[in-house]
Amino acid sequence: MKKILITGSQGQLGRALNAYYADRSDVQLINTDVKELNITDEQDVMDKILDVHPDVIINCAAHTQVDACETEKEKAYLLNALGPKYLSLAANAVDAVLVHLSSDYVYDGKKTEPYTEKDSYNPQSVYGRTKLEGEEFVRAIAHRYFIVRTAWLYGEGKNFVNTMLKLSETKDVISVVKDQIGNPTSAVEVVKVIALLLESELYGTYHATCEGNCSWAEFAQCIMDKCGKDTKILPVTSEEYGAPASRPAYSMLDNQNLRERFYYRMKNWEEALDEYLIERDLLVKENE
């Protein structure tokens, strides 16, 4: 039986991993979150991994509050950079495969075509810089690893889709940024990629985002349309919106390594969104 230890198991990807492997009798999941494992404590990480002796470690833990990272720099570095370093060392100690989740924020967003895994990095925020530092620790230390970069993630828990729907209950108009372009991505689709990678030994860095792209404002409008909401989406510029942390203007990821090494294509973002909404009985039928 394969033992898979998950950090950040209460997050969107952690929950999606649990749903995916729920019926697999050949897989044992060991779920950890901040109460069970402090990934910023090197000794705690090593003790836990030596005790459990997993075959795979999937690191979903991170400080993902992009704006908060600007003022919580130390916390961001501990969770996003040192945590992956300690997990890499512990993974080596038990010869486990490390799957580390990363972000489109490692890029500056100044390209006008999708970023491939070969593109150079230039993060523009504390979150982006610390996520890149975490990646670099994994690449330098871990013997066997998959770095999986995703973007604009939504699943079970707090996310853009749920936020927009909640706001629509009380607001007639919602201001949403129109000049940031990316790939809305379902956690379910990312988990399928992780499972695919773990069946192989083609270690390295992979982009894993749903196909196609849109702006945040277009994404929000699509959510309203599909759910039959009357709330108006007001497209605004990033400058008008005024978030503390700088976001990439164009952060669409190209899943080049998935296509070339596995001949695998992820679902289009609208198709994946439909499935997400159908599962939650939120999609309004077209003939209603």
N, C-alpha and C positions, 0 to 999 in steps of 0.2 A: 504493500500500500504506500502511495506517495503522500508524504507529509508536506503540507503547504502552510507556512506561517504568514499571516497577513498583519501588517502594521496599519494603523488608521482604519481599522475594520468597520468603524461606525460611519465612515464617509461614504460618498456616492459610489466610488469604485469598490470599496470594501463590501458594501451591501450587494452590489451587482455580482461580485465574485462569489459571494455566499449563495445567491440565487442560482448562478450558473452551475455550481458544483454540488448543489443540494442533493441531487439524486445519483451522484457518482459514488458507488461503493468502493471504488479503488483509490479514492482520495480522502484524506483526513485533513480538515481545516483546523488550524489553531489560530483563533481570532484574538488579536491584541489591539487595545487602544491605549490611550495615555495612562489609564489606571493599571493596566497589566504590564506595560513596557514603556519605559522612558527612553526613547531612542537618542536623547541628548546626553545620556549617562553611559559612558563607554563600558564600564564594568557591568552595569545592569543588562546592557545588550549582550555582552559576551556570556554572562551567566545564563541568561534566558535561552540563547541559541544553543549553548552547550548542553543545557538540560533537555530541551525539546528535540534537538538534533534533526531539524527539518531538512527535506530534500530541496525545497524551494522557499525563498523568502520573497514576498511581494510587498514592496514598500509604498504604501498609499498615504503614509503620514507626511504632513507638510504644513507650513504656515502659509495658507493660500489667500488670506485677506490682503489683497494687493496694496490697498491704501494704508492699512494698518502697518504693513511692513516698513513703510517709509519712516515711521517713528519708532517702531519696535525692531530696530536693526539687529540687536543681539539675539532676540528670540528667533527672528527669521534665519539668522546664520546658524544658530544651534539646530533648528529643526530641518532646514532645507539643505544645509551643507555638512555640518558635523554628523548629523544623524545618518545620512547615507555613508559617510566615511566609516562610522562604527559598525554599521550593518555589513559593509564590504569586508571588514576585518573578521567579523564573526562568521560571515558566510564562508570565507576561506578556511576558517578553523574546522568547519564540519563538512567542507567540500559541497556546499549548497549552491544552487543557482540563485542569483539575485536579480529580481525584476524591479527596476526603479522607475517610478513615474515622474515625468518632467513636463515641460511647458513650452508653448510657442513664445513665451516672454523672453527666451534666451536670444531672440532676434530683435532688431531695431525697428522692423516694419517699414523700411525705406525702399524695399524692392517693389516692383510692379508685377511680379510673377511669383508663383508659389515657391516657398522655401523647401529645398531638399535637404537630406541629411548631410550633404557635402558642403552646404553653405556655411560661411563664417558667422561667428556669434558677435552680438553687440547689444547686450541687454541695457534697457533704459530706465530700470527701476531697481529698488532694493530686492524686491521679489525675484525679478529676472536674474539679477546678479547672483543671488544666493542659490537659486535653482541651478544655474550654470556651474557654480562651485561644487554643488552636490554631484552633478554629472561628472565633473572632472575627477573628483575623489573616486567615484565608482570606476571610471575608466582606468585610473592609475593603479587601483588596489585590487579590485575584484578579479578573480581568476575566470569566472564564468558569469556573464551578466547580459541582461537585456535592458537597455534604456529605452523607455517608451514615452515619446513626446505626444501629448494630446492638447486639445484646445477647446474652449467654449463648452465645457462639459456640463451635462445635465443627467440626473438620475434620480435615485430615491434620496430626498433630503432638500436642503436649501440650494436653489439654483435659479438661473435666469427665467426659465419657463414658469416655475412656481411663483417667483417674485412678481412677474408680469400679471399672472392670473389673480394673485392676491390683491395687487394694486388696482386691478380692473373692478374689484368689488366696491371700491370706495372713491375712485377717481374717474372723471370724465375724460381727462387728458393726461397722458404720461409722456414726459420728455425723454427721448432715447437718442443716443449718439448715432450719427449717420455716416461719420467719416472714419470708422474703424471696420475693416473687412476681415472676416475669418470663416472658420468652418464650425458651425454648431455640431456638437458630437455627443451621441448617446453613450452613456457608460456601458450599456449592454453590448454595443458594438466594439468598444475598446476591450472588454473582457474576452470577447471572441478572439481578438488578436492576441491577447496574452496567452490564452489557451493554445492557440496555433503555434506561437513561438516556443512554448514549453514542450511541445512535441518534437522539437528540433534541437540541433546544437549549432545553429547559425547565429552565434552570439554577436552582439553589437548594438547599434543605435537605430531605432525605428520611429518613424512618424506614424501616428494612428489617429486620423481624423476622418469623419464622414466626408464623402465626396461633395463637391460643389461649395459655393461660398455665398455670403451675403453680408450686409451691415447689421449692426445690432438693431437699428431701427426697422430694417426689413424683417429681421428675425422676430421682433416684437409684433409687427403687423401680421406676420404669418400666424403667430400663435393666436392673436385675437380673431383672425378670420376663421381659423380651423375650429376654434372653440365657440364661435358665434357671439363674441363679445362686441359691444358697441363702443367701447372705450377708444378714443382717438389717440393715435401715436403721433407725437410731434417730433420730427427729426431735428436734432440740434448738432452743432459742431462740438468736438471734444473741448475746445476752449470755452464755449458757452456752458457746457456741462460742469466743467471746473473740478474734476477729480484730482486729489492730491498727487497720485502716482501717474507717471507717463505710461501710456499704453501704445503698443505697436499700431500704426495706422493700417498696415497691411500685413497680417500675420498668417495668411493662408499657408497650410503645410501640404506638401506633396508627399504622398506615401510611396516614394520611389523604391525604397528597399523592400517593402512588402510586395510590391508588384514584381520586381525583378528577381527576388529570391524565392518567393512563394507563389507567384502568379495570383495574388489575392487582392481583391478590391473590396473596400468597405462600402456600406450602403450609402446612397445619396442622403443628404441631411434631412430633406423633407420626408422621405420615405421612413427614415428612422424616427423622426418626430411624430409621424402618424401612428406608428406602432406604440410609441410611448404614451400618446394621448388615448389611443384605443384601450390600452391595458388599464388605464385609469378612468375609463368611461367619460372622457372629456371631449372627444372628437364629435363635432356636430355632423350628422349625416348630410350629404349633399342634397338629398331629396327631401329633406325636412324644411 
